[in-house]
Amino acid sequence: MPAVILPLVEAAAHLPARGALIGLDLGTKTIGVAVSDPDRRLATGIETVERTAFKADAARLIKLAGERNICGFVLGLPINMDGSEGPRAQSTRAFARNFSKLTELPIAFWDERLSTSAVERELIANDVSRAKRAKVIDEHAAIFILQGALDRLAALLRTPDIR
């Protein structure tokens, strides 16, 4: 049975109360990957997957999920500043549809507006060289995306009526 694909707030109902999540920043050349602790408090980067072919990329992500006992995926959805969805968002949705056929774990979308630029500013502020930034930007963007989602899930638990 294919996985459910929903916005994070709706996907929360399909997640167990406890369990780690994987956050993904889907770039055209790489996929940044972050993972949470089982209590969903902290996102940590684990790797950047060099994109090759969908099946190989998906197999790597599923392997990482299995190794870390993951209970769901959070994909950054690159929405435009005006709230519309462009080609990158459509590509992310297509990836999620195809990926959902390979896993039963829920897939949640999280608005990743400005995540890469926020991460780049942080790396520059920490005096990280341009070459080093290029190597870690997607993984750090995945951390940023997943941490935002974790914070939103925690807020939902505190006040479930806010949607």
DSSP file (Angstrom, degrees, kcal/mol; ACC not computed):
  #  RESIDUE AA STRUCTURE BP1 BP2  ACC     N-H-->O    O-->H-N    N-H-->O    O-->H-N    TCO  KAPPA ALPHA  PHI   PSI    X-CA   Y-CA   Z-CA
    1    1 A M              0   0    0      0, 0.0     0, 0.0     0, 0.0     0, 0.0   0.000 360.0 360.0 360.0 130.8    0.0    0.0    0.0
    2    2 A P        -     0   0    0      0, 0.0    99,-0.2     0, 0.0   102,-0.2  -0.248 360.0-101.7 -66.4 154.9    1.5    3.4   -0.9
    3    3 A A        -     0   0    0     97,-2.0     2,-0.2   100,-0.9   102,-0.1  -0.337  36.3-105.7 -70.0 153.9    2.4    5.9    1.7
    4    4 A V        -     0   0    0    100,-0.4   103,-2.8    10,-0.1     2,-0.5  -0.587  28.8-156.2 -76.6 146.1    0.2    8.8    2.5
    5    5 A I  E     +a  107   0A   0     -2,-0.2   103,-0.2   101,-0.2    92,-0.0  -0.970  31.4 142.8-126.7 113.3    1.4   12.2    1.3
    6    6 A L  E     -a  108   0A   0    101,-2.3   103,-2.2    -2,-0.5     2,-0.0  -0.937  56.0 -83.5-144.5 161.6    0.1   15.2    3.2
    7    7 A P  E >>  -a  109   0A   0      0, 0.0     4,-2.7     0, 0.0     3,-0.7  -0.392  56.6-102.9 -61.1 153.3    1.0   18.6    4.5
    8    8 A L  H 3> S+     0   0    0    101,-2.3     4,-1.7     1,-0.3   102,-0.1   0.862 119.1  53.8 -51.4 -46.5    2.8   18.2    7.9
    9    9 A V  H 34 S+     0   0    0      1,-0.2     4,-0.3     2,-0.2    -1,-0.3   0.889 115.5  40.1 -60.3 -39.7   -0.2   19.2   10.0
   10   10 A E  H X4 S+     0   0    0     -3,-0.7     3,-1.0     1,-0.2     4,-0.2   0.850 112.1  56.2 -76.2 -34.8   -2.4   16.6    8.4
   11   11 A A  H >< S+     0   0    0     -4,-2.7     3,-2.2     1,-0.2     4,-0.4   0.755  88.0  79.3 -67.8 -23.8    0.4   14.0    8.3
   12   12 A A  G >< S+     0   0    0     -4,-1.7     3,-1.3     1,-0.3    -1,-0.2   0.831  85.9  59.6 -54.5 -34.4    0.8   14.3   12.1
   13   13 A A  G <  S+     0   0    0     -3,-1.0    -1,-0.3    -4,-0.3    -2,-0.2   0.704 103.8  52.0 -67.9 -19.2   -2.3   12.1   12.6
   14   14 A H  G <  S+     0   0    0     -3,-2.2    -1,-0.2    -4,-0.2    -2,-0.2   0.406  94.6  88.1 -97.5   0.7   -0.5    9.3   10.6
   15   15 A L  S <  S-     0   0    0     -3,-1.3    57,-0.1    -4,-0.4     4,-0.1  -0.779  81.9-114.4 -99.8 142.9    2.7    9.4   12.7
   16   16 A P        -     0   0    0      0, 0.0    -2,-0.1     0, 0.0    -1,-0.1  -0.302  34.6-105.8 -65.6 162.1    3.2    7.4   15.9
   17   17 A A  S    S+     0   0    0      1,-0.1     2,-0.3     0, 0.0    -2,-0.0   0.788 104.0  25.5 -61.1 -27.9    3.5    9.4   19.1
   18   18 A R  S    S+     0   0    0      2,-0.0    21,-0.2    53,-0.0     2,-0.2  -0.977  79.7  98.1-138.1 148.4    7.2    8.7   19.2
   19   19 A G        -     0   0    0     19,-2.9    51,-0.1    -2,-0.3    18,-0.1  -0.453  63.7 -81.7 142.6 146.2    9.8    7.8   16.6
   20   20 A A  E     -b   70   0A   0     49,-0.6    51,-3.0    48,-0.2    52,-0.5  -0.307  36.8-154.2 -71.8 151.9   12.5    9.4   14.5
   21   21 A L  E     -b   72   0A   0     16,-0.3    15,-2.3    49,-0.2     2,-0.5  -0.894   8.6-136.5-120.9 153.4   11.8   11.3   11.2
   22   22 A I  E     -bC  73  35A   0     50,-2.1    52,-3.0    -2,-0.3     2,-0.4  -0.942  15.5-154.7-108.6 133.8   14.0   11.9    8.2
   23   23 A G  E     -bC  74  34A   0     11,-2.6    11,-2.4    -2,-0.5     2,-0.4  -0.898  10.2-161.5-106.7 138.4   14.0   15.4    6.6
   24   24 A L  E     -bC  75  33A   0     50,-2.8    52,-2.5    -2,-0.4     2,-0.6  -0.969  17.9-164.7-126.2 133.9   14.9   15.8    3.0
   25   25 A D  E     - C   0  32A   0      7,-2.2     7,-2.4    -2,-0.4     2,-0.9  -0.938  23.1-152.2-110.0 104.4   16.1   18.8    1.0
   26   26 A L  E     + C   0  31A   0     -2,-0.6     5,-0.2    50,-0.4     2,-0.2  -0.678  21.1 173.9 -86.0 105.2   15.6   17.7   -2.6
   27   27 A G        -     0   0    0      3,-2.4    -2,-0.0    -2,-0.9     0, 0.0  -0.494  44.0-110.2 -97.5 175.2   18.0   19.5   -4.9
   28   28 A T  S    S+     0   0    0     -2,-0.2     3,-0.1     1,-0.1    -1,-0.1   0.820 116.7  22.0 -75.3 -30.1   18.6   18.9   -8.6
   29   29 A K  S    S+     0   0    0      1,-0.2    22,-2.8    21,-0.0     2,-0.3   0.671 130.8  21.2-108.7 -24.2   22.0   17.4   -8.0
   30   30 A T  E     - D   0  50A   0     20,-0.3    -3,-2.4    -5,-0.0     2,-0.5  -0.920  59.4-137.3-141.3 164.3   21.9   16.3   -4.4
   31   31 A I  E     -CD  26  49A   0     18,-2.3    18,-2.9    -2,-0.3     2,-0.3  -0.979  20.2-145.0-124.6 116.7   19.5   15.4   -1.6
   32   32 A G  E     -CD  25  48A   0     -7,-2.4    -7,-2.2    -2,-0.5     2,-0.4  -0.647  19.0-159.8 -78.0 136.6   20.3   16.8    1.9
   33   33 A V  E     +CD  24  47A   0     14,-2.4    13,-2.7    -2,-0.3    14,-1.4  -0.975  16.0 170.1-126.8 129.6   19.4   14.3    4.6
   34   34 A A  E     -CD  23  45A   0    -11,-2.4   -11,-2.6    -2,-0.4     2,-0.3  -0.922  13.6-156.4-130.0 158.0   18.7   15.0    8.3
   35   35 A V  E     -CD  22  44A   0      9,-2.9     9,-2.7    -2,-0.3   -13,-0.2  -0.968   7.4-140.2-134.6 150.0   17.3   12.8   11.0
   36   36 A S  E     - D   0  43A   0    -15,-2.3     7,-0.2    -2,-0.3   -16,-0.1  -0.624  27.5-104.0-100.9 166.1   15.6   13.5   14.3
   37   37 A D    >   -     0   0    0      5,-1.0     3,-2.0    -2,-0.2   -16,-0.3  -0.431  44.4 -99.2 -76.3 165.3   16.0   11.8   17.6
   38   38 A P  T 3  S+     0   0    0      0, 0.0   -19,-2.9     0, 0.0    -1,-0.1   0.771 126.0  54.8 -61.4 -25.4   13.1    9.4   18.6
   39   39 A D  T 3  S-     0   0    0    -21,-0.2   -19,-0.1     3,-0.1    -3,-0.0   0.493 109.1-127.6 -85.2  -2.6   11.5   12.1   20.8
   40   40 A R  S <  S+     0   0    0     -3,-2.0   114,-0.1     2,-0.1     3,-0.1   0.886  72.8 119.9  60.2  44.9   11.5   14.6   17.8
   41   41 A R        +     0   0    0      1,-0.3     2,-0.4   113,-0.0    -1,-0.1   0.770  67.7  33.1-101.9 -35.4   13.4   17.4   19.6
   42   42 A L        -     0   0    0    108,-0.0    -5,-1.0     2,-0.0     2,-0.4  -0.980  61.6-148.2-135.7 132.5   16.5   17.8   17.5
   43   43 A A  E     -D   36   0A   0     -2,-0.4     2,-0.4    -7,-0.2    -7,-0.2  -0.814  18.8-174.3 -96.6 137.3   17.4   17.5   13.8
   44   44 A T  E     -D   35   0A   0     -9,-2.7    -9,-2.9    -2,-0.4     2,-0.2  -0.995  25.1-118.7-132.6 136.1   20.9   16.4   12.9
   45   45 A G  E     +D   34   0A   0     -2,-0.4   -11,-0.3   -11,-0.3     3,-0.1  -0.484  30.1 173.4 -72.3 142.2   22.4   16.2    9.4
   46   46 A I  E     -     0   0A   0    -13,-2.7     2,-0.3     1,-0.4   -12,-0.2   0.684  54.3 -34.2-120.2 -33.4   23.5   12.7    8.4
   47   47 A E  E     -D   33   0A   0    -14,-1.4   -14,-2.4    92,-0.1     2,-0.5  -0.986  41.8-115.0-174.3 169.2   24.6   13.0    4.7
   48   48 A T  E     -D   32   0A   0     -2,-0.3     2,-0.5   -16,-0.2   -16,-0.2  -0.990  31.0-147.3-117.1 121.0   24.2   14.5    1.3
   49   49 A V  E     -D   31   0A   0    -18,-2.9   -18,-2.3    -2,-0.5     2,-0.5  -0.780  11.9-133.8 -91.4 123.8   23.1   12.0   -1.3
   50   50 A E  E     -D   30   0A   0     -2,-0.5   -20,-0.3   -20,-0.2     2,-0.2  -0.662  29.4-122.7 -73.5 123.1   24.5   12.6   -4.8
   51   51 A R        +     0   0    0    -22,-2.8     3,-0.1    -2,-0.5    -1,-0.1  -0.480  49.5 147.5 -72.7 134.9   21.5   12.2   -7.2
   52   52 A T        -     0   0    0      1,-0.4     2,-0.3    -2,-0.2    -1,-0.2   0.481  66.9 -14.5-124.5 -80.7   21.9    9.7   -9.9
   53   53 A A     >  -     0   0    0      1,-0.1     4,-2.8     0, 0.0    -1,-0.4  -0.938  65.8-112.1-128.7 153.3   18.7    7.9  -10.8
   54   54 A F  H  > S+     0   0    0     -2,-0.3     4,-3.2     1,-0.2     5,-0.3   0.906 115.1  50.4 -52.7 -48.5   15.4    7.9   -8.9
   55   55 A K  H  > S+     0   0    0      1,-0.2     4,-2.3     2,-0.2    -1,-0.2   0.893 113.4  45.2 -60.9 -40.7   15.6    4.2   -8.0
   56   56 A A  H  > S+     0   0    0     -3,-0.2     4,-2.0     2,-0.2    -1,-0.2   0.913 115.0  47.8 -68.8 -42.5   19.1    4.5   -6.7
   57   57 A D  H  X S+     0   0    0     -4,-2.8     4,-2.1     2,-0.2    -2,-0.2   0.942 113.9  46.9 -62.3 -47.5   18.3    7.7   -4.8
   58   58 A A  H  X S+     0   0    0     -4,-3.2     4,-2.7    -5,-0.3     5,-0.2   0.895 109.6  54.0 -62.2 -41.4   15.1    6.2   -3.3
   59   59 A A  H  X S+     0   0    0     -4,-2.3     4,-2.3    -5,-0.3    -1,-0.2   0.908 108.6  49.4 -61.2 -41.6   16.9    2.9   -2.4
   60   60 A R  H  X S+     0   0    0     -4,-2.0     4,-2.4     2,-0.2    -1,-0.2   0.923 112.2  47.7 -63.5 -43.8   19.6    4.9   -0.4
   61   61 A L  H  X S+     0   0    0     -4,-2.1     4,-2.3     2,-0.2    -2,-0.2   0.897 112.4  48.6 -65.4 -40.5   16.9    6.9    1.4
   62   62 A I  H  X S+     0   0    0     -4,-2.7     4,-2.3     2,-0.2    -1,-0.2   0.886 110.5  51.9 -67.0 -38.1   14.9    3.8    2.3
   63   63 A K  H  X S+     0   0    0     -4,-2.3     4,-2.5    -5,-0.2    -2,-0.2   0.931 109.9  48.6 -63.0 -45.1   18.2    2.1    3.5
   64   64 A L  H  X S+     0   0    0     -4,-2.4     4,-1.5     1,-0.2    -2,-0.2   0.907 110.6  51.8 -60.5 -41.4   18.9    5.1    5.7
   65   65 A A  H  <>S+     0   0    0     -4,-2.3     5,-2.4     1,-0.2     4,-0.4   0.906 111.1  47.4 -62.0 -42.2   15.3    5.0    7.1
   66   66 A G  H ><5S+     0   0    0     -4,-2.3     3,-0.9     1,-0.2    -2,-0.2   0.898 109.9  52.2 -66.4 -41.1   15.7    1.3    7.9
   67   67 A E  H 3<5S+     0   0    0     -4,-2.5    -1,-0.2     1,-0.2    -2,-0.2   0.799 117.3  38.9 -64.3 -28.9   19.1    1.8    9.6
   68   68 A R  T 3<5S-     0   0    0     -4,-1.5    -1,-0.2    -5,-0.2   -48,-0.2   0.285 107.4-119.4-109.4   9.8   17.7    4.5   11.8
   69   69 A N  T < 5 -     0   0    0     -3,-0.9   -49,-0.6    -4,-0.4    -3,-0.2   0.923  45.1-172.7  54.0  50.7   14.2    3.0   12.5
   70   70 A I  E   < -b   20   0A   0     -5,-2.4   -49,-0.2   -51,-0.1    -1,-0.1  -0.416  24.5-165.6 -76.4 147.9   12.4    6.0   11.0
   71   71 A C  E     -     0   0A   0    -51,-3.0     2,-0.3     1,-0.3   -50,-0.2   0.384  67.7  -2.5-114.5   1.8    8.7    6.3   11.2
   72   72 A G  E     -b   21   0A   0    -52,-0.5   -50,-2.1    33,-0.2     2,-0.4  -0.954  60.6-118.2-179.9 163.7    8.2    9.0    8.5
   73   73 A F  E     -be  22 107A   0     33,-2.8    35,-2.8    -2,-0.3     2,-0.5  -0.889  12.3-158.8-115.2 144.2    9.7   11.4    6.0
   74   74 A V  E     -be  23 108A   0    -52,-3.0   -50,-2.8    -2,-0.4     2,-0.5  -0.983  13.0-165.4-121.3 117.3    9.5   15.2    5.9
   75   75 A L  E     -be  24 109A   0     33,-3.2    35,-2.4    -2,-0.5     2,-0.4  -0.881  21.9-124.0-104.6 130.2   10.1   16.7    2.4
   76   76 A G  E     - e   0 110A   0    -52,-2.5   -50,-0.4    -2,-0.5    35,-0.2  -0.589  22.6-152.5 -68.9 126.0   10.9   20.4    2.0
   77   77 A L  E     - e   0 111A   0     33,-3.0    35,-1.9    -2,-0.4     2,-1.7  -0.901   9.2-141.1-104.6 110.8    8.4   21.8   -0.4
   78   78 A P        +     0   0    0      0, 0.0     8,-0.5     0, 0.0    11,-0.4  -0.507  28.4 179.7 -77.9  87.0    9.9   24.9   -2.2
   79   79 A I  B     -F   85   0B   0     -2,-1.7     6,-0.2     6,-0.1     5,-0.1  -0.649  29.7-111.5 -87.1 141.5    6.9   27.2   -2.3
   80   80 A N    >   -     0   0    0      4,-2.7     3,-2.3    -2,-0.3    33,-0.1  -0.249  31.5-104.5 -67.0 160.6    7.4   30.6   -4.0
   81   81 A M  T 3  S+     0   0    0      1,-0.3    -1,-0.1     2,-0.1    -2,-0.0   0.793 122.3  55.0 -59.0 -29.1    7.2   33.7   -1.8
   82   82 A D  T 3  S-     0   0    0      2,-0.1    -1,-0.3     1,-0.0     3,-0.1   0.396 122.4-105.4 -86.2   4.8    3.7   34.5   -3.1
   83   83 A G  S <  S+     0   0    0     -3,-2.3    -2,-0.1     1,-0.3     2,-0.1   0.351  81.1 125.3  91.1  -6.5    2.5   31.1   -2.0
   84   84 A S        -     0   0    0     -5,-0.1    -4,-2.7     1,-0.0     2,-0.5  -0.339  59.1-121.6 -80.9 167.4    2.4   29.6   -5.5
   85   85 A E  B     -F   79   0B   0     -6,-0.2    -6,-0.1    -3,-0.1    -1,-0.0  -0.948  28.8-174.6-114.7 127.5    4.1   26.5   -6.6
   86   86 A G     >  -     0   0    0     -8,-0.5     4,-2.1    -2,-0.5     3,-0.3  -0.207  49.6 -67.4-102.4-164.0    6.7   26.5   -9.4
   87   87 A P  H  > S+     0   0    0      0, 0.0     4,-2.4     0, 0.0     5,-0.2   0.838 129.6  55.1 -58.7 -36.9    8.6   23.8  -11.2
   88   88 A R  H  > S+     0   0    0      2,-0.2     4,-2.1     1,-0.2     5,-0.1   0.906 109.5  46.9 -66.2 -39.9   10.7   22.9   -8.2
   89   89 A A  H  > S+     0   0    0    -11,-0.4     4,-2.5    -3,-0.3    -1,-0.2   0.902 112.1  50.6 -66.6 -40.2    7.6   22.3   -6.0
   90   90 A Q  H  X S+     0   0    0     -4,-2.1     4,-2.2     1,-0.2    -2,-0.2   0.890 109.8  50.7 -63.5 -38.7    6.1   20.2   -8.8
   91   91 A S  H  X S+     0   0    0     -4,-2.4     4,-2.4     2,-0.2    -1,-0.2   0.897 109.9  49.9 -64.5 -40.9    9.3   18.2   -9.0
   92   92 A T  H  X S+     0   0    0     -4,-2.1     4,-2.4     2,-0.2    -2,-0.2   0.910 110.4  49.8 -64.7 -42.6    9.2   17.6   -5.3
   93   93 A R  H  X S+     0   0    0     -4,-2.5     4,-2.4     2,-0.2    -2,-0.2   0.892 110.7  50.0 -63.1 -39.3    5.5   16.5   -5.5
   94   94 A A  H  X S+     0   0    0     -4,-2.2     4,-2.4     2,-0.2     5,-0.2   0.909 109.5  51.1 -64.9 -42.0    6.4   14.1   -8.3
   95   95 A F  H  X S+     0   0    0     -4,-2.4     4,-3.1     1,-0.2     5,-0.2   0.936 110.7  49.5 -59.0 -45.9    9.3   12.7   -6.3
   96   96 A A  H  X S+     0   0    0     -4,-2.4     4,-2.5     2,-0.2    -2,-0.2   0.906 109.7  50.9 -61.6 -43.1    6.9   12.1   -3.3
   97   97 A R  H  X S+     0   0    0     -4,-2.4     4,-0.6     2,-0.2    -1,-0.2   0.936 115.7  41.5 -60.5 -46.5    4.3   10.4   -5.5
   98   98 A N  H >< S+     0   0    0     -4,-2.4     3,-1.0     1,-0.2     4,-0.3   0.908 115.5  50.2 -67.3 -41.7    7.0    8.0   -6.9
   99   99 A F  H >X S+     0   0    0     -4,-3.1     3,-2.1     1,-0.2     4,-0.6   0.848  99.9  65.0 -65.6 -35.0    8.6    7.5   -3.5
  100  100 A S  H 3< S+     0   0    0     -4,-2.5   -97,-2.0     1,-0.3     3,-0.4   0.729  93.8  61.4 -63.1 -21.1    5.3    6.7   -1.9
  101  101 A K  T << S+     0   0    0     -3,-1.0    -1,-0.3    -4,-0.6    -2,-0.2   0.623 105.3  48.3 -77.7 -12.6    5.1    3.6   -4.0
  102  102 A L  T <4 S+     0   0    0     -3,-2.1     2,-0.3    -4,-0.3    -1,-0.2   0.478 115.3  36.1-106.5  -5.6    8.3    2.3   -2.4
  103  103 A T     <  -     0   0    0     -4,-0.6  -100,-0.9    -3,-0.4    -1,-0.1  -0.977  53.7-151.0-145.0 154.9    7.4    2.8    1.2
  104  104 A E        +     0   0    0     -2,-0.3  -100,-0.4  -102,-0.2     3,-0.1   0.446  67.1 111.9-101.0  -4.4    4.5    2.7    3.6
  105  105 A L  S    S-     0   0    0   -102,-0.1   -33,-0.2     1,-0.1  -102,-0.1  -0.470  79.6-101.0 -71.3 139.0    6.0    5.4    5.9
  106  106 A P        -     0   0    0      0, 0.0   -33,-2.8     0, 0.0     2,-0.5  -0.248  30.3-147.8 -60.2 145.7    4.0    8.6    5.8
  107  107 A I  E     -ae   5  73A   0   -103,-2.8  -101,-2.3   -35,-0.2     2,-0.4  -0.977  14.8-168.7-118.0 122.4    5.4   11.5    3.7
  108  108 A A  E     -ae   6  74A   0    -35,-2.8   -33,-3.2    -2,-0.5     2,-0.4  -0.896  13.5-139.8-113.9 140.1    4.9   15.0    5.0
  109  109 A F  E     -ae   7  75A   0   -103,-2.2  -101,-2.3    -2,-0.4     2,-0.4  -0.810  16.7-170.5 -95.3 139.2    5.5   18.3    3.1
  110  110 A W  E     - e   0  76A   0    -35,-2.4   -33,-3.0    -2,-0.4     2,-0.3  -0.998  31.7-111.8-129.9 129.0    6.9   21.2    5.0
  111  111 A D  E     - e   0  77A   0     -2,-0.4   -35,-0.1   -35,-0.2    -2,-0.0  -0.406  31.9-174.8 -59.7 115.6    7.1   24.7    3.5
  112  112 A E    >   +     0   0    0    -35,-1.9     3,-2.7    -2,-0.3     4,-0.4   0.141  19.3 158.2-103.6  20.3   10.9   25.3    3.0
  113  113 A R  T 3  S-     0   0    0    -36,-0.3   -33,-0.1     1,-0.3   -36,-0.0  -0.181  75.1  -2.7 -46.8 127.6   10.6   28.9    1.8
  114  114 A L  T 3> S+     0   0    0      1,-0.1     4,-2.5     3,-0.0    -1,-0.3   0.497  92.6 126.9  69.7   6.8   14.0   30.6    2.4
  115  115 A S  H <> S+     0   0    0     -3,-2.7     4,-2.5     1,-0.2     5,-0.2   0.944  74.2  44.7 -62.1 -47.1   15.6   27.6    4.0
  116  116 A T  H  > S+     0   0    0     -4,-0.4     4,-2.6     1,-0.2    -1,-0.2   0.915 115.3  47.3 -65.3 -41.8   18.6   27.5    1.7
  117  117 A S  H  > S+     0   0    0      2,-0.2     4,-2.3     1,-0.2    -1,-0.2   0.884 112.2  50.4 -68.3 -35.5   19.2   31.3    1.9
  118  118 A A  H  X S+     0   0    0     -4,-2.5     4,-2.0     2,-0.2    -2,-0.2   0.917 113.0  46.3 -65.0 -42.5   18.8   31.2    5.7
  119  119 A V  H  X S+     0   0    0     -4,-2.5     4,-2.6    -5,-0.2    -2,-0.2   0.910 110.8  52.3 -66.4 -41.8   21.4   28.4    6.0
  120  120 A E  H  X S+     0   0    0     -4,-2.6     4,-2.6     1,-0.2     5,-0.2   0.923 108.9  50.0 -61.8 -43.6   23.8   30.1    3.6
  121  121 A R  H  X S+     0   0    0     -4,-2.3     4,-2.5     1,-0.2    -1,-0.2   0.909 111.3  49.6 -59.5 -41.8   23.6   33.3    5.7
  122  122 A E  H  X S+     0   0    0     -4,-2.0     4,-1.4     2,-0.2    -2,-0.2   0.917 111.3  47.9 -64.3 -43.6   24.4   31.2    8.8
  123  123 A L  H  <>S+     0   0    0     -4,-2.6     5,-2.5     2,-0.2    -2,-0.2   0.898 112.5  49.1 -65.3 -40.3   27.3   29.5    7.2
  124  124 A I  H ><5S+     0   0    0     -4,-2.6     3,-2.1     1,-0.2    -2,-0.2   0.922 108.3  53.8 -63.6 -43.5   28.7   32.8    5.9
  125  125 A A  H 3<5S+     0   0    0     -4,-2.5    -1,-0.2     1,-0.3    -2,-0.2   0.809 107.1  52.4 -60.8 -29.1   28.3   34.3    9.4
  126  126 A N  T 3<5S-     0   0    0     -4,-1.4    -1,-0.3    -5,-0.2    -2,-0.2   0.234 118.8-114.9 -92.2  14.2   30.3   31.4   10.7
  127  127 A D  T < 5 +     0   0    0     -3,-2.1     2,-0.4     1,-0.2    -3,-0.2   0.829  54.2 166.5  60.4  37.2   33.1   32.1    8.2
  128  128 A V      < -     0   0    0     -5,-2.5    -1,-0.2    -6,-0.1    -2,-0.1  -0.719  39.0-113.3 -83.3 130.8   32.6   28.8    6.3
  129  129 A S     >  -     0   0    0     -2,-0.4     4,-2.9     1,-0.1     5,-0.2  -0.155  20.7-112.9 -62.7 157.5   34.4   29.0    2.9
  130  130 A R  H  > S+     0   0    0      1,-0.2     4,-2.2     2,-0.2     5,-0.1   0.903 118.0  50.5 -57.8 -43.8   32.5   29.0   -0.3
  131  131 A A  H  > S+     0   0    0      1,-0.2     4,-1.1     2,-0.2    -1,-0.2   0.914 112.9  45.4 -62.6 -43.6   33.8   25.5   -1.3
  132  132 A K  H  > S+     0   0    0      1,-0.2     4,-1.4     2,-0.2     3,-0.3   0.892 110.2  55.0 -67.2 -40.1   32.9   24.1    2.1
  133  133 A R  H  X S+     0   0    0     -4,-2.9     4,-2.2     1,-0.2     3,-0.4   0.909 103.7  55.3 -59.1 -42.3   29.4   25.7    2.0
  134  134 A A  H  < S+     0   0    0     -4,-2.2     4,-0.3     1,-0.2    -1,-0.2   0.840 108.7  48.6 -60.7 -33.1   28.8   24.1   -1.4
  135  135 A K  H  < S+     0   0    0     -4,-1.1    -1,-0.2    -3,-0.3    -2,-0.2   0.789 123.5  28.3 -77.5 -28.1   29.5   20.7    0.2
  136  136 A V  H  X S+     0   0    0     -4,-1.4     4,-2.6    -3,-0.4     5,-0.3   0.510  90.0  95.5-113.4  -6.1   27.2   21.1    3.2
  137  137 A I  H  X S+     0   0    0     -4,-2.2     4,-2.3     1,-0.2     5,-0.2   0.882  87.8  46.6 -59.7 -42.4   24.4   23.5    2.2
  138  138 A D  H  > S+     0   0    0     -4,-0.3     4,-2.1     2,-0.2    -1,-0.2   0.892 113.2  48.6 -69.6 -38.4   21.9   20.8    1.3
  139  139 A E  H  > S+     0   0    0      2,-0.2     4,-1.9    -4,-0.2    -1,-0.2   0.916 113.8  47.0 -65.1 -41.7   22.5   18.8    4.4
  140  140 A H  H  X S+     0   0    0     -4,-2.6     4,-2.4     2,-0.2    -2,-0.2   0.864 109.7  53.5 -68.4 -35.1   22.2   21.9    6.5
  141  141 A A  H  X S+     0   0    0     -4,-2.3     4,-2.7    -5,-0.3    -1,-0.2   0.885 106.9  52.6 -64.4 -37.4   19.0   22.9    4.6
  142  142 A A  H  X S+     0   0    0     -4,-2.1     4,-2.8     2,-0.2     5,-0.2   0.895 108.9  49.8 -63.9 -39.4   17.6   19.5    5.5
  143  143 A I  H  X S+     0   0    0     -4,-1.9     4,-3.0     2,-0.2     5,-0.2   0.941 111.4  48.8 -61.4 -47.1   18.4   20.1    9.1
  144  144 A F  H  X S+     0   0    0     -4,-2.4     4,-1.9     2,-0.2    -2,-0.2   0.910 113.9  46.3 -59.3 -45.4   16.6   23.5    8.9
  145  145 A I  H  X S+     0   0    0     -4,-2.7     4,-2.1     2,-0.2    -2,-0.2   0.949 115.6  44.8 -62.7 -51.2   13.6   22.0    7.2
  146  146 A L  H  X S+     0   0    0     -4,-2.8     4,-2.9     1,-0.2    -2,-0.2   0.899 111.5  52.2 -64.8 -40.7   13.3   19.1    9.7
  147  147 A Q  H  X S+     0   0    0     -4,-3.0     4,-2.5    -5,-0.2    -1,-0.2   0.905 108.9  50.9 -63.8 -39.7   13.8   21.3   12.7
  148  148 A G  H  X S+     0   0    0     -4,-1.9     4,-1.9    -5,-0.2    -1,-0.2   0.914 112.3  47.0 -60.5 -42.5   11.0   23.6   11.6
  149  149 A A  H  X S+     0   0    0     -4,-2.1     4,-2.6     2,-0.2    -2,-0.2   0.905 111.2  50.9 -66.1 -42.0    8.8   20.6   11.1
  150  150 A L  H  X S+     0   0    0     -4,-2.9     4,-2.4     1,-0.2    -2,-0.2   0.915 109.9  50.2 -61.5 -42.9    9.7   19.2   14.6
  151  151 A D  H  X S+     0   0    0     -4,-2.5     4,-2.0     1,-0.2    -1,-0.2   0.890 111.2  48.9 -63.1 -39.0    9.0   22.6   16.2
  152  152 A R  H  X S+     0   0    0     -4,-1.9     4,-2.1     2,-0.2    -2,-0.2   0.908 110.6  50.2 -67.5 -42.0    5.6   22.7   14.5
  153  153 A L  H  X S+     0   0    0     -4,-2.6     4,-1.9     1,-0.2    -2,-0.2   0.906 110.0  51.0 -62.3 -40.8    4.7   19.1   15.6
  154  154 A A  H  X S+     0   0    0     -4,-2.4     4,-1.8     1,-0.2    -1,-0.2   0.898 109.1  51.0 -63.3 -40.0    5.7   20.0   19.2
  155  155 A A  H  X S+     0   0    0     -4,-2.0     4,-2.4     1,-0.2    -1,-0.2   0.882 107.5  53.8 -64.7 -37.6    3.4   23.1   19.0
  156  156 A L  H  < S+     0   0    0     -4,-2.1    -1,-0.2     1,-0.2    -2,-0.2   0.886 107.6  50.5 -63.1 -38.6    0.6   20.8   17.8
  157  157 A L  H  < S+     0   0    0     -4,-1.9    -1,-0.2     1,-0.2    -2,-0.2   0.875 111.7  47.7 -66.9 -36.8    1.0   18.5   20.7
  158  158 A R  H  < S+     0   0    0     -4,-1.8    -2,-0.2     1,-0.3    -1,-0.2   0.901 133.1  14.1 -70.8 -40.8    0.9   21.5   23.2
  159  159 A T    ><  -     0   0    0     -4,-2.4     3,-2.0    -5,-0.1    -1,-0.3  -0.717  68.6-178.7-137.3  83.8   -2.2   23.0   21.6
  160  160 A P  T 3  S+     0   0    0      0, 0.0    -1,-0.1     0, 0.0    -4,-0.1   0.642  75.8  69.3 -63.0 -14.8   -3.9   20.5   19.3
  161  161 A D  T 3  S+     0   0    0      2,-0.0     2,-0.6    -5,-0.0    -5,-0.1   0.654  77.8  91.1 -79.6 -13.4   -6.6   23.0   18.3
  162  162 A I    <         0   0    0     -3,-2.0    -3,-0.1    -7,-0.2     0, 0.0  -0.722 360.0 360.0 -84.0 122.8   -4.2   25.2   16.3
  163  163 A R              0   0    0     -2,-0.6    -1,-0.2  -153,-0.0  -154,-0.1   0.266 360.0 360.0-131.1 360.0   -4.1   24.1   12.7
